[in-house]
């Protein structure tokens, strides 16, 4: 039997959700797939840990999205900025 909440049964899999994990709105799944592809691509190309790339990429994406009038190229812009930050950190350790 599925666990229950004050509002009724918990959706399948929701009981396994851990604090800190991102819940994705199903309408945003295509966008999330783009983010995952961008993050894994950068991680592979730059030989950087996925967690580090994810944190920088999502921060830069969110920062760019706040001012974007047309969000079409946000993934590309966030990838470029993330790549730049990681390369700078690689050549100047300790200077972020």
Secondary structure, DSSP 4 states (H G I P E B T S, - for coil): ---EETTEEPPTTGGGPPTTPPP--GGGHHHHHHHHHHHHHHHHHHT--HHHHHHHHHHHHHHHHHH-SSGGGHHHHHHHHHHHHHHHHHHSTT--
